[in-house]
Amino acid sequence: MQFVEWLATNVFGQPAILLGLIVLLGLVLQRKTFSQTMSGTLKAVIGFIIIGAGAGIIVNSLLIFQPMWKEVFNLETQALGSFMGQEGFMAKYGGAVALAMTLGFLLNVLLARITPLKYIYLTGHMMFWTAVIFAGVVVTSVGEVDTLKLALFLAVILGIYWTVQPALTQPFMRKIMGHDEIALGHTSASAALLGALMGYLFGNKEQDSEKLQVPKGLEFLRDSNVVTALTMGILFLVGAIILSTKDTPGAQELIAMSGDQSFLMYSLMQAVTFAAGIAVVLMGVRMFVGEMVPAFRGIATKLVPGARPALDVPVIYPAAPNAVILGFLGAFVGALIWLVVLGNTVGYVFVPTMIVLFFHGAAAGVFGNVTGGVRGAVLGGFMTATLVAWGQYFMVTFLIHDTIPDTAMWAADSDMFILGPLVSLLAKLFF
């Protein structure tokens, strides 16, 4: 058990190491030279770390963006009650989570080998987080469960999910990427599929977000970095102006973060920093995918014939960077709408999780764009907010209580909202 926990922490819990080992294995199986093997492995790891660095820049900006708009709309955080902290949860159920991840991954590889679903899920942090949330749902639904039984139950669910999810999104991934070399392995799949559906039903794929016609004087808008900086600049600036008129403790605390600098200028710098984060992610994706795809062919030919790696959601961003921002904008507007609707109907204070809304809304935007152009991208983002808002309400109200870590209240992802009720039902049937 200690070895399994070590494996979960140091391999599955460190995506760069997991992916580096996968690339190393693929190159060794292809009998590449020592020089080629070392170069390919290290460049893949460095590329993935660059992606993580860019994502960290984005997250840090959103950690300011979210409380800014929370204060703008006078949101109150939902009472946590007796919810367990993340440390307490892992101290009690960490062994089951680690074992479930390990066995679930092995089941995923086995299913990829013996079934037509040739996808190996390699998004390590999502593997961990999904296992944590589902473990909490099970214990909430049926009470205390033996560690081994809980781990085996979760392993089967996770192994199947990690095999089937990439298969469901792959028809659209082929169109987005222009090839069939990689798949999507991320908990935003349900939002992405909703985006593709919205694009198909209400969009126009001829109006591709990446081929927008603009007047000659506005040709700078063809640059996705410029569009990102301008869009986020407007949102940050509007939020900062409104916040500057408020005298609440939360508003004053945020304003104090700018120190001697003007809060408006500080907010604009956060917008530009966010755009820089996107640029870093795109650079890392190109470097990482450039090494992962050819290396993975060794696994696809020797160990799991025909297999494809299912990778984290940023791998699709370079294909349609404008759709990424359109998806987030649709999600942001949708979150504000559902905030008002939920508060005035069921009385639930929906706290928009901007990190989830960005990464999932971006995925839905890219998928919506490939089927419905600009309109599909925006509607995909809106449907992401719809799924997250109502999913959060049902998850917090009905599916999680004191046995789940408090972080799960706001940080659960799109697929978890969809699968949570199913996991609860299965747990009641089996236990």
C-alpha positions in Angstrom: 0.0 0.0 0.0 2.9 2.4 0.8 4.4 1.6 -2.6 1.0 2.3 -4.3 0.7 5.6 -2.5 4.3 6.5 -3.4 3.4 5.7 -7.1 0.3 7.8 -7.0 2.1 10.7 -5.4 5.3 10.6 -7.4 4.2 9.4 -10.8 0.4 9.9 -11.3 0.6 13.0 -9.1 3.4 14.5 -11.2 2.1 14.7 -14.8 5.4 15.8 -16.2 7.1 12.6 -14.8 4.3 10.3 -16.0 4.4 11.8 -19.5 8.2 11.8 -19.5 8.2 8.0 -18.7 5.6 7.4 -21.5 7.8 9.2 -24.0 10.9 7.4 -22.8 9.1 4.0 -23.1 7.9 4.9 -26.6 11.3 5.9 -27.8 13.0 2.8 -26.3 10.4 0.6 -27.9 11.3 2.2 -31.3 15.0 1.5 -30.5 16.0 5.1 -30.9 19.6 6.1 -30.2 20.6 7.2 -26.7 20.9 10.7 -28.0 17.4 10.7 -29.6 15.9 9.1 -26.5 17.3 11.6 -24.1 16.5 14.6 -26.3 12.9 13.5 -27.0 12.2 12.7 -23.4 13.6 15.9 -21.9 12.0 18.1 -24.5 8.6 16.5 -23.9 9.0 17.0 -20.1 10.2 20.6 -20.6 7.3 21.3 -23.0 4.8 20.0 -20.5 6.4 22.1 -17.7 6.1 25.1 -19.9 2.4 24.3 -20.3 2.1 24.1 -16.6 3.9 27.4 -16.1 1.5 29.1 -18.6 -1.5 27.6 -16.9 -0.1 28.8 -13.5 0.1 32.4 -14.9 -3.5 32.1 -16.1 -4.7 30.7 -12.8 -3.0 33.4 -10.8 -4.7 36.1 -12.9 -8.1 34.4 -12.5 -7.5 34.2 -8.7 -7.7 38.0 -8.8 -10.4 38.1 -11.5 -12.8 35.8 -9.6 -12.9 37.7 -6.3 -13.1 41.0 -8.2 -16.4 40.0 -9.8 -17.5 38.3 -6.6 -17.3 41.7 -5.0 -18.9 43.4 -7.9 -22.0 41.2 -7.5 -21.9 41.1 -3.7 -21.7 37.3 -3.7 -21.5 35.5 -0.4 -19.6 32.2 -0.2 -21.9 29.3 0.6 -21.5 28.1 4.2 -19.2 25.0 4.3 -20.8 23.6 7.5 -18.8 20.5 8.7 -17.1 19.8 5.3 -13.8 18.0 5.6 -10.7 19.7 4.5 -8.5 18.3 1.7 -5.9 17.1 4.2 -8.4 15.4 6.5 -10.0 13.7 3.5 -6.7 12.4 2.1 -5.6 11.2 5.6 -8.7 9.1 5.8 -9.3 8.0 2.2 -5.9 8.7 0.5 -5.0 5.0 0.4 -8.2 4.1 -1.5 -7.8 7.0 -3.9 -4.1 6.0 -4.7 -5.0 2.4 -5.3 -8.0 3.3 -7.4 -5.9 5.5 -9.6 -3.3 2.9 -10.1 -5.7 0.0 -10.8 -7.9 2.3 -12.9 -5.0 3.2 -15.1 -4.0 -0.4 -15.6 -7.6 -1.2 -16.5 -7.6 1.7 -19.0 -4.4 0.2 -20.7 -6.0 -3.3 -20.7 -9.2 -2.0 -22.3 -7.2 0.0 -24.9 -5.4 -3.2 -25.8 -8.4 -5.6 -26.0 -11.2 -3.3 -27.2 -11.6 -1.0 -30.2 -11.3 2.0 -27.9 -7.6 2.6 -28.3 -7.1 5.5 -25.9 -4.7 5.8 -23.0 -5.6 8.6 -20.5 -2.5 10.5 -19.5 -3.8 13.6 -17.7 -2.4 12.7 -14.2 -3.8 15.6 -12.1 -7.3 15.0 -13.5 -7.0 11.3 -12.7 -6.3 12.2 -9.1 -9.0 14.8 -8.8 -11.7 12.6 -10.4 -10.8 9.8 -8.0 -11.0 12.1 -5.0 -14.4 13.5 -6.0 -15.9 10.1 -6.8 -14.6 8.7 -3.5 -16.4 11.4 -1.6 -19.6 10.8 -3.6 -19.5 7.1 -2.7 -18.8 7.6 1.0 -21.5 10.3 1.1 -24.0 7.9 -0.6 -23.4 4.7 1.4 -21.3 5.6 4.5 -18.1 3.9 5.5 -16.7 1.5 2.9 -13.8 -0.9 3.3 -10.6 0.6 1.6 -10.1 -2.3 -0.8 -13.7 -2.5 -1.8 -13.9 1.3 -2.3 -10.6 1.2 -4.4 -11.8 -1.7 -6.6 -15.2 -0.1 -7.2 -13.6 3.3 -8.1 -11.0 1.6 -10.3 -13.6 0.0 -12.5 -15.5 3.2 -12.9 -12.4 5.3 -13.5 -10.8 2.7 -15.9 -14.0 2.7 -18.0 -14.4 6.5 -17.9 -10.7 7.1 -18.9 -11.2 4.7 -21.9 -14.7 5.9 -23.1 -14.4 9.6 -22.6 -11.6 10.2 -25.2 -13.5 7.9 -27.7 -16.6 10.1 -27.4 -14.8 13.3 -28.2 -12.5 11.9 -30.9 -14.7 12.5 -33.9 -14.5 16.2 -33.2 -10.8 16.1 -32.2 -10.0 14.8 -35.7 -11.6 17.9 -37.2 -10.1 20.3 -34.7 -6.5 18.9 -34.9 -6.6 17.9 -38.6 -5.2 14.4 -37.7 -6.0 11.4 -35.5 -2.7 11.3 -33.5 -3.9 12.5 -30.1 -7.2 12.5 -28.1 -8.7 14.7 -25.4 -8.3 13.4 -21.9 -10.0 15.9 -19.6 -13.0 16.3 -17.4 -14.3 19.1 -19.7 -15.5 16.5 -22.3 -19.2 16.9 -21.5 -18.9 20.7 -21.9 -17.0 20.2 -25.1 -19.6 17.9 -26.6 -22.3 20.3 -25.6 -20.4 23.0 -27.4 -20.2 20.9 -30.5 -23.9 20.2 -30.3 -24.7 23.9 -29.9 -22.5 24.7 -32.9 -24.2 22.1 -35.0 -27.7 23.2 -34.1 -27.4 27.0 -34.0 -24.1 27.9 -35.5 -22.5 28.4 -38.9 -19.2 26.6 -39.4 -18.4 28.8 -42.4 -17.9 31.7 -39.9 -14.7 30.2 -38.5 -13.5 32.2 -35.5 -9.9 31.9 -36.9 -10.9 33.4 -40.3 -12.9 36.4 -39.3 -12.8 39.2 -41.8 -11.9 42.5 -40.2 -11.4 46.0 -41.7 -7.9 46.9 -42.7 -7.5 49.4 -39.8 -8.3 46.6 -37.3 -6.0 43.9 -38.8 -4.2 43.8 -35.4 -7.3 41.8 -34.2 -6.1 38.9 -36.3 -3.5 38.2 -33.6 -5.0 36.0 -30.9 -2.6 37.4 -28.3 -3.9 40.9 -29.0 -7.5 39.8 -28.9 -6.9 38.0 -25.6 -5.2 41.0 -24.0 -8.0 43.4 -25.2 -10.8 41.2 -24.1 -9.5 40.5 -20.7 -8.4 44.1 -20.4 -12.0 45.3 -20.8 -13.3 42.8 -18.3 -10.6 43.6 -15.7 -11.0 47.3 -16.3 -14.8 47.3 -15.9 -14.5 45.2 -12.7 -11.8 47.5 -11.3 -13.8 50.6 -12.0 -16.9 49.2 -10.2 -14.8 47.9 -7.4 -13.2 51.3 -6.9 -16.6 52.8 -6.0 -17.2 50.2 -3.3 -16.3 50.5 0.4 -16.7 46.9 1.4 -13.9 45.0 3.3 -13.5 42.6 0.4 -13.2 45.4 -2.2 -10.6 47.3 -0.1 -8.6 44.1 0.4 -8.4 43.6 -3.3 -7.5 47.2 -4.0 -4.8 47.0 -1.3 -3.1 44.2 -3.4 -2.0 46.8 -5.9 0.2 48.5 -3.3 1.4 51.9 -4.4 0.3 51.2 -8.0 -3.0 52.4 -9.3 -5.6 49.6 -9.0 -6.8 50.3 -12.5 -3.2 49.9 -13.9 -2.7 46.9 -11.7 -5.9 45.3 -13.2 -4.8 46.0 -16.7 -1.4 44.4 -16.0 -3.3 41.3 -14.8 -5.1 41.2 -18.1 -1.9 41.4 -20.1 -0.3 38.8 -17.8 -3.3 36.5 -18.5 -2.7 36.9 -22.3 1.0 36.1 -21.7 0.0 32.9 -19.9 -2.1 31.9 -22.9 1.0 32.5 -25.2 3.2 30.4 -22.9 0.7 27.5 -22.9 0.5 27.6 -26.7 4.3 27.5 -27.0 4.6 24.6 -24.5 1.8 22.6 -26.3 3.7 22.8 -29.6 6.9 21.6 -28.0 5.3 18.9 -26.0 3.0 17.5 -28.7 5.9 17.6 -31.2 7.8 15.1 -29.0 4.8 13.1 -27.6 3.2 12.1 -30.9 6.2 10.5 -32.6 7.3 8.8 -29.3 3.9 7.4 -28.6 4.0 5.5 -31.9 6.4 3.0 -30.1 3.6 2.2 -27.6 1.0 2.2 -30.4 2.9 -0.4 -32.4 4.5 -2.6 -29.7 2.4 -2.6 -26.5 -1.1 -1.3 -27.4 -1.5 -1.5 -31.2 -3.3 1.6 -32.5 -3.4 3.4 -29.2 -3.5 7.2 -29.0 -2.6 9.4 -26.0 -5.5 11.2 -24.4 -4.0 14.5 -23.2 -4.8 17.6 -21.2 -7.2 20.2 -22.7 -4.6 22.9 -23.6 -3.4 20.7 -26.5 -6.4 21.9 -28.5 -5.9 25.6 -27.9 -3.4 26.3 -30.7 -6.0 24.9 -33.2 -8.4 27.8 -32.5 -7.0 30.4 -30.0 -9.8 32.9 -30.8 -12.4 30.3 -30.1 -10.7 29.8 -26.7 -11.5 33.4 -25.7 -15.0 33.3 -27.3 -15.7 30.2 -25.2 -14.6 31.8 -22.0 -16.6 35.0 -22.8 -19.7 32.9 -23.4 -19.0 31.0 -20.1 -18.5 34.3 -18.2 -21.7 35.9 -19.4 -23.6 32.6 -18.8 -22.2 32.4 -15.2 -23.5 35.9 -14.5 -27.0 35.1 -15.9 -27.2 31.8 -13.9 -26.0 33.5 -10.8 -29.1 35.8 -10.9 -31.5 33.0 -12.0 -30.3 30.5 -9.3 -30.4 33.1 -6.6 -33.9 34.2 -7.5 -35.4 30.7 -8.0 -33.9 28.0 -5.8 -32.1 30.4 -3.5 -28.6 29.0 -4.1 -25.7 31.4 -4.3 -23.7 30.1 -7.3 -20.1 31.1 -7.0 -18.6 31.0 -10.5 -15.3 29.2 -10.5 -13.4 31.1 -13.1 -10.6 28.5 -13.4 -13.2 25.9 -14.4 -15.1 28.3 -16.5 -12.0 29.2 -18.5 -10.5 25.8 -19.1 -13.9 24.1 -19.8 -15.4 27.1 -21.6 -12.3 27.2 -23.8 -12.7 23.6 -24.7 -16.4 24.1 -25.5 -15.5 27.1 -27.5 -13.0 25.2 -29.7 -15.5 22.3 -30.1 -18.4 24.7 -30.8 -16.3 26.6 -33.4 -15.5 23.4 -35.4 -19.2 22.7 -35.9 -20.7 26.2 -35.7 -18.1 28.9 -36.0 -18.2 32.0 -33.9 -21.7 31.4 -32.7 -21.0 27.8 -31.8 -17.9 28.9 -29.8 -19.9 31.5 -27.7 -22.9 29.1 -27.2 -20.5 26.4 -26.2 -19.1 28.6 -23.5 -22.6 29.5 -22.4 -23.6 25.9 -22.1 -20.5 25.3 -20.0 -21.7 27.9 -17.5 -25.1 26.3 -17.5 -23.7 22.8 -16.8 -21.3 24.1 -14.1 -23.9 26.3 -12.4 -26.7 23.7 -12.1 -24.2 21.0 -11.6 -22.7 22.8 -8.6 -26.2 23.4 -7.2 -27.2 19.7 -7.4 -23.7 18.4 -6.3 -23.6 20.7 -3.2 -27.3 20.2 -2.3 -27.7 16.5 -2.9 -24.5 14.6 -3.5 -21.8 15.8 -1.1 -21.9 16.4 2.7 -19.3 16.2 5.4 -17.3 13.3 3.9 -16.1 15.3 0.9 -13.2 17.8 0.9 -14.4 21.4 1.0 -12.6 22.2 -2.2 -15.0 19.9 -4.1 -17.8 22.3 -3.5 -16.5 24.8 -6.1 -13.8 22.9 -8.0 -15.7 19.9 -9.3 -15.6 19.8 -13.1 -18.1 19.3 -15.9 -17.9 15.5 -16.3 -18.0 15.1 -12.5 -21.4 16.9 -12.4 -22.7 14.5 -15.1 -21.2 11.3 -13.6 -21.7 12.1 -9.9 -25.3 11.0 -9.8 -24.5 7.8 -11.7 -21.6 7.0 -9.3 -23.9 7.6 -6.3 -26.6 5.2 -7.8 -24.0 2.5 -8.5 -22.6 2.8 -5.1 -26.0 2.2 -3.5 -26.6 -0.8 -5.7 -23.2 -2.4 -5.0 -22.8 -1.5 -1.3 
